Amino acid sequence: MKNEMNMNKKSIITVLLALVEMTGQAQVHYRLEGYIGNTEISDRMEVRDNFNNVLIDSIHVVNGKIEPIEGTIPDYAVCYLCGGSRPPIYPVFLGGGTTRIENVSSIHPLLSGTPLCEDYTKFQSAVQQANRELMMRKLRSGQTKFTVKLDAEASQQISDVAKDIITRHHSDVLGYYLLREGAINYIQPTEWLSLAERMVPWLKKNPKLFDDYSKNCKPLQEAASSTSVGCKFVDIEADVDGKTFKLSDYVGRGNYVVMNFWGTTCPPCITELPVLKQIHQQYASHGLTVLGIPVNEDAEKSRQAIDKYQLSYPQLLNTQDKAAKAYGFVTIPETILFAPDGTILVRGLSMDELKAKLEEIFPDNK
């Protein structure tokens, strides 16, 4: 009888442990519906988890309308829809209810239906609003040509919204998506690192995400923080045609230096080149050096672009990814202004902000 009671106790404990394990592996329900923005498309598309690169499901699109699908996944997911005759659609957040794609004007969808989707749409609206207000400010000041880079005021508007959303989503994929790519260009590095620190306990539950954060995202932001305004420049060197060239050949030698990271296949970068050429012509004889640094390109490809666009100011070639790692930027163009002693005066400048700053430094050369 005693043995039977012990057996029953063991069975009950086994069942309880199994229930605890099942609770720890609770699944999240999702449903996906809506439109992809083109009534001429009828196709099948895959739904893939972006961070873990696994297939979640597939959808059938008929005349632009998604035939609804639903199922369960281990956790909330940020996905992309791919395949068929149109470009990928990204991001699409699944989990916690019905995700509805309202419209896809480019690759970015308008999402609704779940808390993650609603807050993502709130972020996208903030980006659009900041761009509209920037355009209105420029029009009121009489400008008719617009650069693609946001000014400090517009960036701050977006940053405030993004930080609020990330704080509220510090333990789900929306928070990490915004931190990793959606809002990374708008949040100051020290603030980014603080927000990320709060997210670490959740990231550790997904080894792949934590590895990505530890090896890729965090080091870049630490580099950006150590090269923020008021910090000394970090040297970069590269070998070209058997010779070694360094950033310190130009920075910290008594001149102001405008350092512009750019790429030959980057349209926004190419848009800035005429402005940089004009700045070089205007200020070269007044103690200013303009220095271009092509990113992730071999020297010959850079030389072809330098000839094509007739760039007469100096270039530091063949740095590959050294510049991004040293100065912690994830997109180009990126422009930094150094003081004569090599201290960083300003970084992340639009061309309008750069011109205004140079007029302040060189008031007699407007």
LINMO-V106210 format. One record per pair of residues at least 6 apart in sequence whose C-alpha atoms are under 8 Angstrom apart, sorted by the first residue. I is the first residue (numbers start at 1). J is the second residue. D is the distance in Angstrom with one decimal. If there is no record, write none. Layout:
i=[I & I]
j=[J & J]
d=[D & D]
This chain:
i=[25 & 26 & 27 & 27 & 27 & 27 & 28 & 28 & 28 & 28 & 28 & 28 & 28 & 29 & 29 & 29 & 29 & 29 & 29 & 29 & 30 & 30 & 30 & 30 & 30 & 30 & 30 & 30 & 30 & 30 & 31 & 31 & 31 & 31 & 31 & 31 & 31 & 31 & 31 & 32 & 32 & 32 & 32 & 32 & 32 & 32 & 32 & 32 & 33 & 33 & 33 & 33 & 33 & 33 & 33 & 33 & 33 & 34 & 34 & 34 & 34 & 34 & 34 & 34 & 34 & 35 & 35 & 35 & 35 & 35 & 35 & 35 & 36 & 36 & 36 & 36 & 36 & 36 & 36 & 36 & 37 & 37 & 37 & 37 & 37 & 38 & 38 & 39 & 39 & 39 & 39 & 40 & 40 & 41 & 41 & 41 & 41 & 41 & 42 & 42 & 42 & 42 & 42 & 43 & 43 & 43 & 43 & 43 & 44 & 44 & 44 & 44 & 44 & 44 & 45 & 45 & 45 & 45 & 45 & 45 & 45 & 45 & 46 & 46 & 46 & 46 & 46 & 46 & 46 & 46 & 47 & 47 & 47 & 47 & 47 & 47 & 47 & 47 & 47 & 48 & 48 & 48 & 48 & 48 & 48 & 48 & 48 & 49 & 49 & 49 & 49 & 49 & 49 & 50 & 50 & 50 & 50 & 51 & 51 & 51 & 52 & 52 & 56 & 59 & 59 & 59 & 59 & 60 & 60 & 61 & 72 & 73 & 75 & 76 & 76 & 76 & 76 & 76 & 76 & 77 & 77 & 77 & 77 & 78 & 78 & 78 & 78 & 78 & 78 & 78 & 79 & 79 & 79 & 79 & 79 & 80 & 80 & 80 & 80 & 80 & 81 & 81 & 81 & 81 & 82 & 82 & 87 & 88 & 89 & 89 & 89 & 89 & 90 & 90 & 90 & 91 & 91 & 92 & 92 & 92 & 92 & 93 & 93 & 93 & 93 & 95 & 96 & 96 & 97 & 97 & 98 & 98 & 99 & 99 & 99 & 99 & 99 & 100 & 100 & 100 & 101 & 101 & 101 & 101 & 102 & 102 & 102 & 102 & 103 & 103 & 103 & 104 & 110 & 111 & 111 & 111 & 111 & 112 & 112 & 116 & 119 & 120 & 123 & 123 & 123 & 123 & 126 & 126 & 126 & 127 & 130 & 130 & 130 & 130 & 131 & 131 & 133 & 134 & 134 & 134 & 135 & 138 & 138 & 147 & 147 & 147 & 147 & 147 & 148 & 149 & 149 & 149 & 149 & 150 & 151 & 151 & 151 & 152 & 155 & 155 & 156 & 156 & 158 & 158 & 159 & 159 & 159 & 162 & 162 & 162 & 163 & 163 & 165 & 166 & 166 & 166 & 166 & 166 & 166 & 167 & 167 & 168 & 169 & 170 & 170 & 170 & 170 & 170 & 171 & 171 & 171 & 172 & 176 & 178 & 179 & 179 & 180 & 184 & 185 & 185 & 189 & 189 & 189 & 189 & 190 & 190 & 192 & 193 & 193 & 193 & 200 & 203 & 203 & 204 & 219 & 219 & 220 & 220 & 220 & 220 & 220 & 220 & 220 & 221 & 221 & 222 & 223 & 223 & 223 & 223 & 224 & 224 & 224 & 224 & 225 & 227 & 227 & 227 & 227 & 227 & 228 & 228 & 228 & 229 & 229 & 229 & 229 & 229 & 230 & 230 & 230 & 231 & 231 & 232 & 232 & 232 & 233 & 233 & 233 & 233 & 233 & 234 & 234 & 235 & 235 & 235 & 236 & 236 & 236 & 236 & 236 & 236 & 236 & 237 & 237 & 237 & 237 & 237 & 238 & 238 & 238 & 238 & 238 & 238 & 238 & 239 & 239 & 239 & 240 & 240 & 240 & 245 & 246 & 247 & 250 & 250 & 251 & 251 & 251 & 251 & 251 & 252 & 252 & 252 & 252 & 252 & 252 & 253 & 253 & 253 & 254 & 254 & 254 & 255 & 255 & 255 & 255 & 255 & 255 & 256 & 256 & 256 & 256 & 256 & 256 & 256 & 257 & 257 & 257 & 257 & 257 & 257 & 257 & 257 & 258 & 258 & 258 & 258 & 258 & 258 & 258 & 258 & 259 & 259 & 259 & 259 & 259 & 259 & 259 & 259 & 260 & 260 & 260 & 260 & 260 & 260 & 260 & 260 & 261 & 261 & 261 & 261 & 261 & 261 & 261 & 261 & 262 & 262 & 262 & 262 & 262 & 262 & 262 & 262 & 262 & 263 & 263 & 263 & 263 & 263 & 263 & 263 & 263 & 264 & 264 & 264 & 264 & 264 & 266 & 266 & 268 & 268 & 269 & 269 & 272 & 273 & 273 & 275 & 276 & 277 & 277 & 277 & 279 & 279 & 280 & 280 & 280 & 280 & 282 & 283 & 283 & 284 & 286 & 289 & 290 & 290 & 291 & 291 & 291 & 291 & 292 & 292 & 292 & 292 & 293 & 293 & 293 & 293 & 294 & 294 & 294 & 294 & 294 & 294 & 294 & 295 & 295 & 295 & 295 & 295 & 295 & 296 & 296 & 296 & 296 & 297 & 297 & 297 & 298 & 298 & 298 & 299 & 299 & 302 & 324 & 334 & 334 & 334 & 335 & 335 & 335 & 335 & 336 & 336 & 336 & 336 & 336 & 336 & 337 & 337 & 337 & 337 & 338 & 338 & 338 & 339 & 359 & 359]
j=[74 & 74 & 72 & 73 & 74 & 75 & 72 & 73 & 74 & 75 & 76 & 95 & 96 & 70 & 71 & 72 & 73 & 95 & 96 & 97 & 70 & 71 & 72 & 73 & 94 & 95 & 96 & 97 & 98 & 99 & 68 & 69 & 70 & 71 & 94 & 95 & 97 & 98 & 99 & 66 & 68 & 69 & 70 & 94 & 98 & 99 & 100 & 101 & 65 & 66 & 67 & 68 & 69 & 98 & 99 & 100 & 101 & 65 & 66 & 67 & 68 & 100 & 101 & 102 & 103 & 64 & 65 & 66 & 101 & 102 & 103 & 104 & 64 & 65 & 66 & 101 & 102 & 103 & 104 & 109 & 64 & 102 & 103 & 104 & 105 & 63 & 64 & 62 & 63 & 64 & 65 & 63 & 64 & 61 & 62 & 63 & 64 & 85 & 60 & 61 & 62 & 63 & 64 & 60 & 61 & 62 & 84 & 85 & 58 & 59 & 60 & 61 & 83 & 84 & 58 & 59 & 60 & 61 & 81 & 82 & 83 & 84 & 55 & 56 & 57 & 58 & 59 & 81 & 82 & 83 & 55 & 56 & 57 & 58 & 59 & 79 & 80 & 81 & 82 & 54 & 55 & 56 & 57 & 79 & 80 & 81 & 82 & 55 & 56 & 77 & 78 & 79 & 80 & 77 & 78 & 79 & 80 & 78 & 79 & 209 & 208 & 209 & 73 & 66 & 67 & 68 & 69 & 66 & 67 & 67 & 95 & 95 & 95 & 93 & 94 & 95 & 96 & 172 & 173 & 93 & 94 & 95 & 173 & 91 & 92 & 93 & 94 & 173 & 174 & 177 & 90 & 91 & 92 & 93 & 94 & 88 & 89 & 90 & 91 & 92 & 88 & 89 & 90 & 92 & 88 & 89 & 107 & 107 & 104 & 107 & 108 & 109 & 107 & 108 & 109 & 108 & 109 & 99 & 109 & 111 & 117 & 99 & 116 & 117 & 174 & 114 & 114 & 115 & 113 & 114 & 113 & 114 & 111 & 112 & 113 & 114 & 117 & 111 & 112 & 113 & 109 & 110 & 111 & 112 & 109 & 110 & 111 & 112 & 109 & 110 & 111 & 110 & 121 & 117 & 118 & 120 & 121 & 118 & 121 & 174 & 165 & 174 & 158 & 161 & 162 & 165 & 157 & 158 & 161 & 158 & 154 & 155 & 157 & 158 & 150 & 154 & 154 & 150 & 151 & 154 & 146 & 144 & 146 & 268 & 271 & 272 & 350 & 351 & 268 & 268 & 349 & 350 & 351 & 350 & 349 & 350 & 353 & 349 & 186 & 187 & 186 & 187 & 183 & 186 & 183 & 186 & 187 & 178 & 183 & 187 & 187 & 195 & 175 & 174 & 175 & 176 & 178 & 179 & 195 & 175 & 195 & 175 & 175 & 176 & 195 & 198 & 199 & 202 & 199 & 202 & 203 & 202 & 199 & 184 & 192 & 196 & 217 & 192 & 330 & 331 & 221 & 222 & 224 & 225 & 221 & 225 & 221 & 218 & 221 & 222 & 210 & 209 & 210 & 210 & 325 & 328 & 324 & 325 & 326 & 327 & 328 & 329 & 330 & 328 & 329 & 328 & 325 & 326 & 327 & 328 & 326 & 327 & 328 & 329 & 328 & 233 & 234 & 327 & 328 & 344 & 344 & 346 & 347 & 343 & 344 & 345 & 346 & 347 & 343 & 344 & 345 & 343 & 344 & 342 & 343 & 344 & 251 & 338 & 342 & 343 & 344 & 326 & 327 & 246 & 247 & 248 & 246 & 247 & 248 & 319 & 322 & 323 & 326 & 244 & 245 & 246 & 247 & 319 & 244 & 245 & 246 & 316 & 317 & 318 & 319 & 245 & 318 & 319 & 299 & 317 & 318 & 316 & 316 & 316 & 257 & 289 & 257 & 338 & 340 & 341 & 342 & 338 & 339 & 340 & 341 & 342 & 343 & 340 & 341 & 342 & 287 & 340 & 341 & 287 & 288 & 289 & 339 & 340 & 341 & 287 & 288 & 289 & 337 & 338 & 339 & 340 & 288 & 289 & 290 & 291 & 337 & 338 & 339 & 340 & 288 & 289 & 290 & 291 & 335 & 336 & 337 & 338 & 290 & 291 & 292 & 293 & 335 & 336 & 337 & 338 & 290 & 291 & 292 & 293 & 333 & 334 & 335 & 336 & 292 & 293 & 294 & 295 & 332 & 333 & 334 & 335 & 269 & 270 & 292 & 293 & 294 & 295 & 332 & 333 & 334 & 269 & 270 & 294 & 295 & 296 & 297 & 332 & 333 & 270 & 294 & 301 & 302 & 305 & 332 & 333 & 332 & 333 & 332 & 333 & 351 & 309 & 311 & 351 & 290 & 311 & 312 & 313 & 290 & 355 & 288 & 289 & 290 & 313 & 365 & 289 & 365 & 290 & 362 & 313 & 313 & 314 & 313 & 314 & 315 & 316 & 313 & 314 & 315 & 316 & 315 & 316 & 317 & 319 & 302 & 315 & 316 & 317 & 318 & 319 & 320 & 318 & 319 & 320 & 321 & 323 & 324 & 318 & 319 & 320 & 321 & 318 & 319 & 320 & 317 & 318 & 320 & 317 & 318 & 317 & 330 & 347 & 348 & 349 & 347 & 348 & 349 & 350 & 344 & 345 & 346 & 347 & 348 & 349 & 344 & 345 & 346 & 347 & 344 & 345 & 346 & 345 & 365 & 366]
d=[7.0 & 6.8 & 5.8 & 5.5 & 4.7 & 6.5 & 5.2 & 5.2 & 5.9 & 5.6 & 6.7 & 5.8 & 6.5 & 7.4 & 5.8 & 4.4 & 6.5 & 5.6 & 6.0 & 6.6 & 5.4 & 5.6 & 5.9 & 7.5 & 5.7 & 4.5 & 6.1 & 5.5 & 6.1 & 7.4 & 7.0 & 5.6 & 4.1 & 6.7 & 7.4 & 7.5 & 6.2 & 4.5 & 6.0 & 8.0 & 5.6 & 5.5 & 6.3 & 7.5 & 5.8 & 4.9 & 6.0 & 7.9 & 7.9 & 5.4 & 6.5 & 4.6 & 6.9 & 7.4 & 6.4 & 5.0 & 6.4 & 6.0 & 5.4 & 7.9 & 7.6 & 5.1 & 4.6 & 5.8 & 8.0 & 5.6 & 4.5 & 5.7 & 5.7 & 5.8 & 6.0 & 7.7 & 5.5 & 6.6 & 7.3 & 6.8 & 7.4 & 5.8 & 5.4 & 7.9 & 6.1 & 7.9 & 5.1 & 4.9 & 6.6 & 7.2 & 4.9 & 7.9 & 4.3 & 4.1 & 7.3 & 5.3 & 6.3 & 7.0 & 6.6 & 5.2 & 5.2 & 7.5 & 7.5 & 5.0 & 4.3 & 5.1 & 6.3 & 6.0 & 5.1 & 6.7 & 5.6 & 7.4 & 7.0 & 5.6 & 4.5 & 5.9 & 6.9 & 6.0 & 5.6 & 5.3 & 6.5 & 7.5 & 6.1 & 5.3 & 4.8 & 5.9 & 7.0 & 7.8 & 6.2 & 4.3 & 6.3 & 5.5 & 5.3 & 6.2 & 6.1 & 5.6 & 5.1 & 5.3 & 7.2 & 6.4 & 5.9 & 4.8 & 6.8 & 5.5 & 4.4 & 5.4 & 7.1 & 5.2 & 5.5 & 6.5 & 7.8 & 6.3 & 6.5 & 6.2 & 6.0 & 4.4 & 6.7 & 7.9 & 6.0 & 4.9 & 6.2 & 7.2 & 7.9 & 7.0 & 7.2 & 8.0 & 7.7 & 6.7 & 6.6 & 7.6 & 6.9 & 6.1 & 5.6 & 6.1 & 8.0 & 7.6 & 7.2 & 7.3 & 5.8 & 4.8 & 7.4 & 6.9 & 6.5 & 5.7 & 5.3 & 6.8 & 6.1 & 6.1 & 5.6 & 4.5 & 6.4 & 6.3 & 7.3 & 7.7 & 6.7 & 5.7 & 5.0 & 6.1 & 7.3 & 6.5 & 5.4 & 4.6 & 5.6 & 5.9 & 5.4 & 5.0 & 6.7 & 7.7 & 4.5 & 6.7 & 6.7 & 6.3 & 7.7 & 4.8 & 6.1 & 6.7 & 6.1 & 5.5 & 6.8 & 6.6 & 7.2 & 7.9 & 7.4 & 7.4 & 7.8 & 7.0 & 6.6 & 6.2 & 7.7 & 7.7 & 6.3 & 7.8 & 7.0 & 5.7 & 5.4 & 6.3 & 6.9 & 6.1 & 5.1 & 6.1 & 7.0 & 5.7 & 5.2 & 5.8 & 6.3 & 5.8 & 4.9 & 6.8 & 7.2 & 5.4 & 6.1 & 7.3 & 5.8 & 5.4 & 7.9 & 6.4 & 6.5 & 5.3 & 6.7 & 7.5 & 6.1 & 5.3 & 7.3 & 6.3 & 6.8 & 7.3 & 7.5 & 6.5 & 6.3 & 7.9 & 7.3 & 5.7 & 7.0 & 5.8 & 5.1 & 7.6 & 6.5 & 6.8 & 7.4 & 6.9 & 7.7 & 7.5 & 7.7 & 6.5 & 7.6 & 7.5 & 7.7 & 7.7 & 7.3 & 7.5 & 7.4 & 7.3 & 6.3 & 8.0 & 7.9 & 5.4 & 7.9 & 6.5 & 7.1 & 6.0 & 7.0 & 8.0 & 5.3 & 8.0 & 6.9 & 7.8 & 7.9 & 6.6 & 7.1 & 5.2 & 5.2 & 7.1 & 6.4 & 8.0 & 7.7 & 7.8 & 7.0 & 7.4 & 4.4 & 7.5 & 6.9 & 7.1 & 7.4 & 7.4 & 6.9 & 7.7 & 4.7 & 7.4 & 7.9 & 6.7 & 5.1 & 7.7 & 6.1 & 5.3 & 7.8 & 7.5 & 7.9 & 6.8 & 7.3 & 7.4 & 6.7 & 7.7 & 7.6 & 7.8 & 5.4 & 7.1 & 6.0 & 5.2 & 7.8 & 6.0 & 7.3 & 7.3 & 6.9 & 7.6 & 7.6 & 6.0 & 5.0 & 5.4 & 7.8 & 7.7 & 7.6 & 6.1 & 7.9 & 7.5 & 4.2 & 6.8 & 7.9 & 5.6 & 7.9 & 7.2 & 6.8 & 5.9 & 5.5 & 4.8 & 7.8 & 5.2 & 4.2 & 6.8 & 7.9 & 6.7 & 7.3 & 6.0 & 8.0 & 7.3 & 6.8 & 7.9 & 7.3 & 7.8 & 5.1 & 5.5 & 5.6 & 6.9 & 5.9 & 5.3 & 6.2 & 5.6 & 5.6 & 5.7 & 4.4 & 6.1 & 7.6 & 7.8 & 5.6 & 6.0 & 6.5 & 6.6 & 7.6 & 6.8 & 5.5 & 5.9 & 5.6 & 5.2 & 7.6 & 7.6 & 6.8 & 6.7 & 7.5 & 6.7 & 5.5 & 4.2 & 6.3 & 6.8 & 5.6 & 5.4 & 6.5 & 7.6 & 6.9 & 5.9 & 5.2 & 6.3 & 6.9 & 8.0 & 7.1 & 7.0 & 6.7 & 7.1 & 7.5 & 7.4 & 7.5 & 7.7 & 6.3 & 7.2 & 7.3 & 7.6 & 5.5 & 8.0 & 7.5 & 5.5 & 4.4 & 3.9 & 7.7 & 6.3 & 6.6 & 7.5 & 7.9 & 4.3 & 6.1 & 5.1 & 5.5 & 6.6 & 7.1 & 4.5 & 7.8 & 6.2 & 4.7 & 6.2 & 7.2 & 5.6 & 4.9 & 4.7 & 5.7 & 4.7 & 5.8 & 7.0 & 5.7 & 5.1 & 6.8 & 7.4 & 7.5 & 6.2 & 4.7 & 6.0 & 6.9 & 5.9 & 4.6 & 6.5 & 6.2 & 4.9 & 5.9 & 7.3 & 5.6 & 5.2 & 6.3 & 7.8 & 7.7 & 6.2 & 4.9 & 6.1 & 6.9 & 5.9 & 4.5 & 6.6 & 6.1 & 4.8 & 5.8 & 6.4 & 6.4 & 5.6 & 5.2 & 6.3 & 5.4 & 8.0 & 7.1 & 6.2 & 4.9 & 6.0 & 5.7 & 5.0 & 7.1 & 6.4 & 7.8 & 5.1 & 5.7 & 7.8 & 7.5 & 7.4 & 7.7 & 7.1 & 7.4 & 7.8 & 6.8 & 6.2 & 7.5 & 8.0 & 7.9 & 6.8 & 6.9 & 5.2 & 7.0 & 7.8 & 8.0 & 7.1 & 7.3 & 6.6 & 7.4 & 7.3 & 7.7 & 7.8 & 7.6 & 7.0 & 5.8 & 6.7 & 7.7 & 7.8 & 7.6 & 7.8 & 8.0 & 7.8 & 6.1 & 7.0 & 6.4 & 5.3 & 5.6 & 7.3 & 7.5 & 6.4 & 4.5 & 6.3 & 5.6 & 5.0 & 6.2 & 7.5 & 6.7 & 7.7 & 7.3 & 6.3 & 7.4 & 7.4 & 7.9 & 7.7 & 6.5 & 5.5 & 6.4 & 7.1 & 7.7 & 7.4 & 6.8 & 3.8 & 5.4 & 6.2 & 7.7 & 5.8 & 7.4 & 5.1 & 7.2 & 5.4 & 5.1 & 7.2 & 6.9 & 7.6 & 5.7 & 7.2 & 5.9 & 5.5 & 5.6 & 7.6 & 7.1 & 7.7 & 5.9 & 4.2 & 6.4 & 6.9 & 6.1 & 5.6 & 5.3 & 6.2 & 4.6 & 5.4 & 7.3 & 6.1 & 7.2 & 5.9]
